[in-house]
Amino acid sequence: LSLGEAKNLPTYPGPNKMRDCYCTVNLDQEEVFRTKIVEKSLCPFYGEDFYCEIPRTFRHLSFYIFDRDVFRRDSIIGKVAIQKEDLQKYHNRDTWFQLQHVDADSEVQGKVHLELRLSEVITDTGVVCHKLATRVLECQGLPIVNGQCDPYATVTLAGPSRQVSRTKKTKVKKKTNNPHFDEVFYFEVTRPSSYNKKSHFDIEDVDEVDKMEIRVDLWNASNLKFGDEFLGELRLPLKFLRQSSSYEAWYFLQPRDNGNKSLKPDDLGSLRLNVVYTEDHVFSSDYYSPLRDVLLKSADVEPVSASAAHILGEVCREKQEAAIPLVRLFLHYGRIVPFISAIANAEVKRTQDPNTIFRGNSLTSKCIDETMKLAGMHYLQVTLKPIIDEICQVHKPCEIDPVKLKDGENLENNRENLRQYVDRIFTVITKSGVSCPTVMCDIFFSLRESAAKRFQGDLDVRYTAVSSFIFLRFFAPAILSPNLFQLTPHHPDPQTSRTLTLISKTIQTLGSLSKSKSANFKESYMATFYDYFNEQKYADAVKNFLDLISSSGRRDHKSIEQPILLKEGFMIKRAQGRKRFGMKNFKKRWFRLTNHEFTYQKSKGDHPLCSIPIENILAVERLEEESFKMKNMFQVIQPERRVLYIQANNCVEAKDWIDILTKVSQCNKKRLTVYHPSAYLNGHWLCCKATADNTPGCTPCTGGLPANIQLDIDGDRETERIYSLFNLYMPKLEKMQEACGSKSVYDGPEEEEYSTFIIDDPKETYKTLKLIIEGVGTLEQEHAQYKRDKFKKTKYGSQEHPIGDKSFQTYIRQQSEISAHSI
């Protein structure tokens, strides 16, 4: 998601009219991300990106704009809610959405399971009347309101002659948003008629039944004096029971239709968003073998331009599209270094001028960028995060453009502030060579060798080939936009952003080793500032650093014992009960995970209250909600069956913590194979009812993740992504095949439409294309078969596809069209 900006928000009723606003991202009504607060603005600019794997089903992706007022109580200005099935409409393009009003009646999520039965009852006098039995079985996924959910349901039979019949109510279920009610309510639908008709009711009654509806409302029992909160409703006309007297199904709850609200849609302003949503159906590994094998052999194909990976780069509209799944796939199978070496070597051979080496947006440069982003994320954290944090917090003035100086600022002081920052960042970078990840060093080694071999007369090319990546495309962008590299949670404020821009420009120039440095700057004030760094010691430091990170056989990175901060943040934990009779209550704590230990403290920066060495983490698993009636809980299991129960703030964060804790403890020798999915309470395990607290687990632990902290990659999913790209660009693949044919037969001038492809060896390229097209065709058939099978098995009104699910209705329509077409 890219959260751009909001505009034309309604003015604040106070004298200054401005607002302090932030935006939240929600799956249905669960908040999973929040932007920074933009103060004193009615057109706040956020410029923030958020990426996550969605760990559960959802109906709406919602965005709320909040105003933080003086008393720190936040009020909602408006929202944008996009239905899941509409996300494709806005895929990867900037769109302005009108903000909608938010009230309790429109904030609805969850589903309800009902059974209805209409039966004829013959009274003692032989008269027929009709009774309706409504059984409210259960609900799932109700919202949590003000931190609690104590739901109950009311059932009402409404019709034209009696406006509303008596409302009946279930028991309140405490502390759960998945309540099981299983209660039956009886309603008299037609009163006994005065004359005896045994099998049906008179004409007026039939019409009346058709106009009747059963209404089920869900409420949250509130302790507050404002009354209970509405959670959603369901209205079902009784006429559908005429075909079958009994009916049982799941339904999505709907918002209350107030009908009388006529608010102009442009009252509240609008929000600019860019959403990229992908959903893959990934088969098991063996389905992908043919296509995956062709891809993984890419490094060994001669020439490399005839390989499957290179062909993907040729047919994709953007090289970036191809680079992301390719890099992840090759990293997963340990083939990234030979692959990048092969494509880089081919690119160097095509380069005529050593000064333009790796400067274009080629497949090579995009693949190296992507590899550095994945493998180098923790390297950046260790190297740059402490000083970037300081720059963001201290706000020292660093403006050196005389035109932009603020009143009271001194140009010399600002220059000195900036010089100190540049010096410190330059020093931490050039001293960090030993921490550079092995995979990056191996790639840099092959770049350096290729460049030196191709341009033997240029002694500096072995440095510029590497510096164009490590400085120009890794450190400089991370300093410029630290939020994109997870160095800061939010986009920096304008003053800090300007400071980081000036530092980034200087570091980029320092690392480039070009001959006339000052000429690099269009601005004279930058050229003047750069004179500070025109000493030989800076060039020497850069060369030493580049030598170290691009030399083969450097000592193994893992031997450098330096704690790397992997994740931190507030969560709620349950006391572990070290004291036998101590209270086991829940407390908010600041959690911190490094590659050495998992700790928590009262607040950030305090002394740890508890520290768990990584080797003592035997399993990390989700905890069933029933244990403490709390969502998003997980457990960290330690030796002697000690368990730390933790609640994360939302489902995305819970998944992140479970994943990273699992990854970092993956290689522990004593890892458990079984665990208890519920807690041990009141003398027994809730899951298997065993009474001894040291009983071995009753459920197998979830599958392990790769031990390498940085690279949690699913190879099958990446192959599925590559298959989708090949499938999307099938016309181009076929054109390329034609081009190979025409090149093999006529070695004359190429036709204009084929000249866009690089084809060094038409025969070899044709062979690879044939394998790709066969592999993609086979997977395409599998997907079509899977969709047909799914269509046959799926029942509308089931728990997976409740009535009211628009995406499923669309899906049924598409499938019936497809099957009619194939017939």
N, C-alpha and C positions, 0 to 999 in steps of 0.2 A: 504494500500500500504506500502511495505517496500522498501525504496530507498536505495540500498546497496552502490555501488561504481561505478566509471567509471574507465576505464583503457585505456592506449595507446592513449590519446588525442594528436592531432597534436601539435608540439612544437610552441612556440610563436616566431615570426620572430626576436624579439629583442635579445640582447646578453645573457640574463639569461635563455631564452627558456621556463621558467615555466609560469603557468597561475594561475589566481585567479578565480575559477569557482564555480557556483551554479547551481542548477537544479530546474526547475519549473514543476508543474503538471497542465495540462490544459484539460478542457472538450472542445473538438474541439479546438478553439483558445482562450478560456477564462481561464486566469490563476486563479487557486483556491488554490494553495499552493506553497511555495518557501522554499528551504532548506537554511541553513547557507552557507556563502562563505568559501570554503576551499582554503587557500592561498598557492601559490608557489608549485603547484603539477600538474603532468600530469596524475596521477592516484588518483583523490580525493576520499576519503572515506566519505560518508554522514551518513550512519547508522540511517536514520530518518524514522519514521512511520507516516502515515497520514490516518485518517479514516473520511469518510463523507457519509451522505445520499445524493444521487444525486437527486437534485430537478427538473431536466428537462430531456428531451430526448437529446441524443448526438450520434454522429457517431464514433468519435475517442477519445480514451484516449491518450493524447500526453505528452511527456516528452521532454523538451528542455534543453540543456546544454549551459549556457551563460558564457562568459569570461568578467570579469570586468576589463577594462583597466585603465591606469593611469589617464585618463581624466574623469573617472567615466561614460564613455559611454559604454554600454554593447553590445557586439557583440555575435551573435548566432554561436556556433561551429557546432551543429547538433541536430537532434531530433530522437525520437522513437515514432512512431504513431501506436497504436494497435486499429484495428477496433473493435467496440463493439461486433460483432458476434464472434470474435476470442478470446475474454477474457477468455472463458471457457477452451481453450487449455492450457493456462498458469496458471490455477487456483491453487493457493497455492503451487507453487514450484519456487525455485530460477531459473531465466532464464537470460542468457546474450543476449542482443539485440545489433545488429550493429547500430551505429548512422548513420542516413541518412542526405544528404545535405538538406538545407532549402533555398528555394528562393521564391519570391513572387508568381511564377506560380504554386507552389505546395501547397500553403497555402489557402485552399478553404473550405468554409462551407456555408450552406444555401440551399434554394430550390426556384424554380421558377415555376409559374403557367402560362401555355401557352395554346392558342387555335389556331389550324391550320385549314384552309379550302382551298381545291383546287377546283376551279370552271372553267367550260368552258364558254367562252364568245364568242358570235357570233358578228362579226363586221358588219358595214353597208353593206359591200360587200358580206356578207354571209360566210366569212372565220372564222374558229374556232381557237381561241388561248386560252391558259390556264393561269389563274392568281392564285397566292397564297396569301391568306390573313393570316397574322401572328398577333395574338393579344397577347400582353404581359400584363397579368392581374396584377400580384403582385409577390413580393418575400418575403421570411421570413428567419430570422436568419442569415443575412449577417454579416461578421466580422466587427468589429470597428477597423479602421486603424488609428494609431496615435491619438487616442481619438476622432475620428469623423467618420461619415459615411454619405456621400452625394452621394447616388448611382444614376446611370443611366444605361440604357441598350442599346446595339447596336445590330441590326439585319442585317444579311448578307445572301444572297443566293449565294451559290458557286456551280460551276459545271465544267465539264471537258472543254467545249468549251470556256466558259468565265471564266477565272480563279476565278474572284470574281466580283459579280455584285455590284451595288452601295450599300453602307452601310447606314442604316437609324438609327436614334438615338431618344430615348425618352427624355422627359424633365428630368432635375436633380431634385431629391427629397431631400430636405435639412434635415439634422439631424434626420435620421431614418434608422434603419437597417431592417425595415419591410415595404418597400415602396409599395404604390398602384399606378401603372402606368395606367392601362386600356387604352392602345394606340394600334391602328391597323395600320399595314404597308402592302402595296400591292406590289407584285412583279410579273413581267411578266415571266412565266416559259417557254412557247414556243412562238416563234414569229409566226404571221399568215403565214400559208403555201400557196404556190402559187396556189394550186388547191383545189377544194372545197370538203372537207370530213367533214360531219356534226357532226359525233358522236365521232370520235377519231382522234388522230394525227398520222402522218406517222411513219414508223418503226424507223428511226434514232432518231426521237424526243422521242419515248417511251424509248429507251435505254438511251438517255440523261437525261430524268427525273429520271430514276432509279439511275443514278450516281450523281445526285444533292443532296446537303444537305443544310439545313437551319442552320445557326449558330447564337446563342444568346450569347453575352458576357456581363458580368456585370462589371461596373467600379465604382471606387470611385473618384468623381471630386475633384482633389487636388488643394490647393492654392499654392503649392510649384512649383518651376520651373522645378522639375524633371518629371513632367507629371502625368497623372492620374494613379491610382493603379488598377491593374487587380484583380477582386474578384472571378472570376470563369466563366466557359463557358459551353455551351451545344451544341452538334452537333447532328442533327437528319436527317437521310437520307429520302428523299421524297418518296421512294418506298413504305413505309408503308401506305402512303395516297392513294395508288391505291385500297386497299380493301374498304376503307370508305373515302368519300371525306372530312369528318370533324372529327377532333380529338382534345380532350381537356384533359389535365392531368397535374399533378405536377411532377417535375423532380428534382433530386438532382443535384446541380452544380458540375462540374468536374474540376480537375486541367488542365492546358494547357499542351498539349503533345508537348514537344520541340524536342523529337526524337533524337537530335544530341548529347546529353550529355552522355558520357560514362565514369563515374567516378567509380574508383574501390571502392567496398563497404567497404573495410577495411581501407580506408583513414582516417577515423575520430575517430576510437576507438569504445568502446562499453560501455554499461551501464547494471548493474545487478539490476533486479527488482523482487519483489515478489508481485503479485496482487491477492487479494481475492475478487471476485465480485459475489454477490448473487442478484438474482432478484426473488421476490416472487409474486405470484398472491394471494392476500388475499381476501377471501369471506367475507360476512357480518357475524356478531357474531353467529347467530343461527346455521350456518353450523357446527361450531366447538363445540357446546354444548356437544355431547356425549363424544368426546375425552377429552375435557377440564375438564368435571366433574370427569372422571376417574383419571386424573392427580391431580386435586386439593384435592381429597380425600386421596392422598398418606400419609399424616401425620397421618391419623386415621386408616390406615390398620395395622392389627396385623398378623404376624410380618411385619415390614416395608420393608423387602426384597421382600415381595410379592406385593409391590405397583408399580403403573405404572412408577413413577419417578425413583425408584430404578432400575427397569427393563431397563429403557432407559440407565442408567449409566452402566448396565451390558453388553448391546449389542453394545454400541458405541465403536469404536476403541480407541478413546481418551476420558477420563472422562471430559476433558475441553469442548468437543463438546456438551455433554449433559448438563453440568453445566450452560453454558451461557443462553440458552433459558429457562431452568427450573427456575433459580434464578429470571430472569426478570418476568416470568409468576407469580411466587409465590409472588414476591414483589408487582406486580400490584394488585393482589387480597388480599393483606394483610395476606398471609398465610406462609410467609417465616420462621418466628420464630418456629412455631410448626413443620414445615417440617424439618428444620435443626436440631432441638432438637431430633427428632425421628431418623434421620440417624446417628447423632453423638452418640446417646445413644447406638445404635446397634454396631457402630464401637468400642466404649469404651469397650463394653462387650466382643468383640473378641480380644482386646489388652491384651497381657500377661504381658508386662513389662511397668511400669509407665514412664520409660525414653524414650520410643518410641511413646508416645501418640501423635496422629495427625501428625506424621512425614512423612507418606507415601503420594503418590499422589492419595488419595481416592476420591470418589464422595463428601464426607463431606468436605475435605479440599479444593477441587476445588470450591464447592458451597460457602463456607465461603469467600474464596479469592474474588470471583466474587461479593458477597454482599458488602464486604468492599470497593471494587473498585467503585461500583455504589453509595452506600449510604455514603461512607466516603470521596468522592472527595473534597467536600468543607471543610471538617474537616482538610484534608491535606493542602489545600490552606491557611487556617487561621493559622495553626500551623507551617508549614515548609517554606512556600513560601518566607517570608521576608528574612530569613537567607540564604536560598539557593540562592536567587537573589544576596545577598551581596557576597557570596563565588564566584559566577560566575563573578561578576564585579571586585572585588578587586584583585584577583589572588595572594593571599599571598602564599609564598612557604611553603609547609607542608610535603615535602618528608622526611621520617624518616628511610628509608633503606640506610645505609651508602654506599652501592654499587651504588645506583642510584643518589646520591647527585650531583648537578651541580657545576661547578666551582664558587667559591665565596659564596656558600651557607653555613650557619652555622647550624650544626645538632641540637644544643640546641635551637636556635631561631625557627627552623622549628617545633621541638617538642612542644615548647610553643604555637606557632600559632595553631597547630593541637589540643592541649589540650583545648585551649580556645573555638575553634569551637565545639568540642565534648561536653564540659561543657554546652555551650549555647543551643545546640540542645537537649541534655539530659534534661535540665531544662524546655525548652518549651514543650517537650513531656510530662514529668511527671506532669507538671502543667495544662495540657490541658484536664484532665479527665472530667471536667464538660461540655466541648464542644463536647464530643464523641457522635455521633448520637444514638438516643434511640434504633433503631433496632439493632445496633452493641452491645450495652450494654445488651439487652435482650438475644442475642445469647450467649454472653460471660457468662452470668449468668447460662444458661442451661449447657454450657460446664463444668463450674466449679462444678456444682452440680453433673453431671454424673461422672466426674473424681473422686471427693471426695468420692462418694458412692462406686465406684468400687475398689479404692485403699485406704482403710481406714487407713492403716498403714503409708502411705506416706503423711506427712503434707504439703509438698511443691507442690504436684500434682495439687492442686486447682489453684496455680499460673502458673505452667509451661503449663497447658492446655490452658490458655488464652494467656500467653506471646508468645507461639509458633506461634500464629496468629498475635497479634498486633505488636510485635517487629520483628519477623522473616519474616512475609509474608506481612506486611503492611508498617511500617515505614522504615525498612532497605532497601527494594527494591525501595521505593520512593526516598530515599536519593541517592541510587546508580544510578538510571536512572530517574532523575526528569522529563525528556521529556515524558516518557511513562505515567506519572501520571498528565500531563498537568501543571507541576510546572514551566517548562521552555519551550519556543517554540521550541528549537532545542537541539540536542545532545550536551553536553558540550565539550569544547576543551580538548585535552589529559591531560594537567596539572590539570585542574579543575576536570576532571574525576578521576584522581588518588587521589586527595584530598577527593573527595566524597566516593571513595572506602574505604579509610582508616577510614573515619568517620563511614561509614555504618557497617564495620566489628566491630568497637569498640561498637557502639550502640547495635548491634545484641547480642554481648557477655554480655553487661551490662544488657540487658533485659532478658537474658536466665536464670539467677539465678543459673547457674550450680556451683557445689561445687569448683572444681579446675579450676578457670578461665584461668590462664596463660597457662595451658596445652591445652586449646582450640586452641592456635595459633601454626601453623607449623613454623612460622618465629620467630626467637629469638627477633628481634627488636620490633615486635608487643607485645610480652610477656613483654619486658622491659617497653614499653610505657604504657601497661595496669596497671602496678604497681601504677601509679598515681590514679587509680580509685578503688583500692582494699580496700576502706574504707566502713564501715558499713552504712554510710549515703546514699550511692548510692543504696545498696540493699534495705534499708528501703523505699527510695523514690519510687523504682520500685514496691514494695509490696503495698504501699499506693495507687499508681496510679492504679494497677491491681484490688485492692479492690474496688476502686471507680467505675471503668468502668464495673465491673462484679457484682455489688450489685443490687438487685431488689429494686424498689421503689425510685430510685434517682429522684431528682427534674427535671421537664420537661425542655428539652433542649431549647424549644421555648421561655422560659422566660428569657433566657440570651440574652440581647440585644447587639449584637456585629455585626457591619456591615461586611457582607461577600462580597468580591469582586467577582462578577459573570463573568464579561466580560469587556474588554476594547480594544480600538484600534481607529485608524484614520478612519473617514468617512467624507462625504461631506454633509453639511446641507444647507437648504434654510432659509434665514432670516425669522423670524416669523412675522415681521411687527408690532412690538410693537408701533412704531411711525407711525402715520397715513400716512405721505408722505415719509417715509424712503425708501431707495432702498431695494428691496427684491432680493439680489443677492446670489450666492452660495459660501460657504467658507469651507475650510478643517478644521476640528476640532477634538480634542482628546475626544472620548466619553468614559464614565465610568459608569458601572451599578453595584450597590450593592443591597442587599435586602432592603435597605432603600430609595435609590434615584437613578435617572438617570440624569447624569450631562454631560456638555461638557465644554472644556476649549481650549485655543489657542494651547497649546502643553502640553505634559505629565508633571505633577507636578505643573502646573500653578494653579492660583485661578480659580474656576469654573465661567464661564460667565453666565451659566444658570443651575438651578437645578430644576428637576421635582420630587416631592415626589412620591413614588410608588402608593400611594392611589389616585393620580391625573391622573394616566394612565387609560383612560376609554376604549381604544381599540388600538390594534396594527395590521395594515393591509397592504397588498401590495398596491402600487400605480400604476395605469395603465401608461404604457410607454408614451402614447400620451400626458399626462399632460405637461411634460417638455422635451419630446423627449430624455429621459434618461433611461437607463436600471437599473435594480436592486434597484429600489426605494421603500421605505415603509413610512408609516405615523404613528406618535404617536399622538393620539387624546386626548386632555385634556378638562377640564371643559370649558364651554362657547364656545364650538366648535373651540377652538384654536388648530391648527394642526402644528406639526413639521414635515417637509418633509426631509427625509434623504436618501442619496444614499450610498449603501455599495460597496465594491470594486469588488465583484463578486457574482454569484448566490448562492454559498454555504454559504458565509458569511451573505448574506441578510437573508437566511433561518434561520441560527443560531441566528441572532439578533432578528428576529420576534418571533421565538420559545421561547427564554429565556425571552424576554420582556412580551410575552403573559403569560408564566407560572408564572412569579413573580407578575403579576398584576391580576391573575385569580380570586382572592377572593374579589376584590374591589366591594363594594356594588353598586356603580352607573355605573357599566360596561354597555356599549352601546349594543344594539341588532342589530342596523342598522348603516351603514356608507356610505360615498361617495367614490367609488373606484377611482374617478379622482379628480383633484384639482379645486378650485374656482378661475377662471381667467377671466379677462375682464368682470366682472359683472355677471357671471353665472357659475354654476357647469357644467363642461364639460360632465359629465355622464348623468345627467337627465335634463339638461338645465334650472333648477330652478334658479331664479334670486336672491332670498334672501340668504345671506351667512349663516343665521341660520336655513335654511330648514333642517328638519330631513333627515337622510341618505336614499338612495334609494335601498340599497343592504343589505341583512342580513349579520351580522358579521360571520366570519368563526368559526367553532366549537371550544369550549374551550379545553384546555389541562389540565392535572392534576395539582393541585395547588402546589404539592410538587416539589420544584425547581429541586431537584436532579434526580427525576425519571420520565422521559417522556417515558412511555412504552406503546406500543400498544399490548394488551393482545392477540388479534386475530392473529397478525403477529407472535408472539412468538409461539402460538399454531400451526400455519402453519409451522413454522420452525421445531417444534417437530414432526409434521406429516411427514415432508420430511425425517427426521432422521429415524423414525420408518420404513418408506417406503424403505429407502436405505438399512436398516439392516433387512429387512423382512426374509431372509433365517435364520438369527440368532434367530429371534423370534420363527420361526417354529421349529428350533432345540431345543430351550429352552422348547417349548411345549412338544416335544418328551421326553426331559429329565425329565419333571414333570411326564409324564405318566410312564416312566420306573421306576422312584423313588417311585411312589405310589404303583406300582404293585410288583416290587422286591425291598426289602429293603437291597439287597445285595451290593456288591462292584459296584461303579459307573463306567460306561463306560468312557474311556479316553476322548472322544470328548466332553462329557458333563461336565467334572470336572471343566471347566473354570467358570461356572455360580455358584453364591451363591443362593441356593434354600433351605430355612429353612422349608418351608411348601408347599409341591408340590401341594396340592389341591387348596389352596388359590392363589398360583402363577398361576396355570392353569386357574382359573376363571378370574383373571386380564388379562392374555394374550389373552384370548378369546375376552374380551371386547375391548382390544387394536386393535387386528387384524380386528374385525368388524368395529370399528371406522375409522381405516386407509383405509379399503376397500371402505367404503362409500365415504370418501373424494376423494379417487383415481377416483371413478366413476364420481364424480362432476367435477373434473379437466378435465377428458377426454371429458365430455359433453361440458364444457366451451370451450375447444380447438376446438371441432367440430363446435360449434355455431360461434366462432370467425372466423374460416376459411370460413364458409358460408357467413358471413356478410362483410368480408374484400375485398376491391377492390384495385388491384394494380394500382398505378397512382393516388390514392386519396391523400388528404393532409396528412393523417397519414402515408401512405406507398407510398412515391414518387417512380417513376421509377428510378432505380439505387440503390435501397436499397437492398444490398446483403443479409442482415439477413432475409429480407422478402422473397427473392427468395428461400433461403435455407428452410425457414419455409414452403413455398408452396410445395416444393419438398417433404419434410418430411410428410406433411399432405396428399398429394396425394398418397404417398406410404402407409401410415397408412390406408387410406380409401380403397385403392385397396386391401390391405391385409385383411381388415375386410369383404369386399365383398366376 
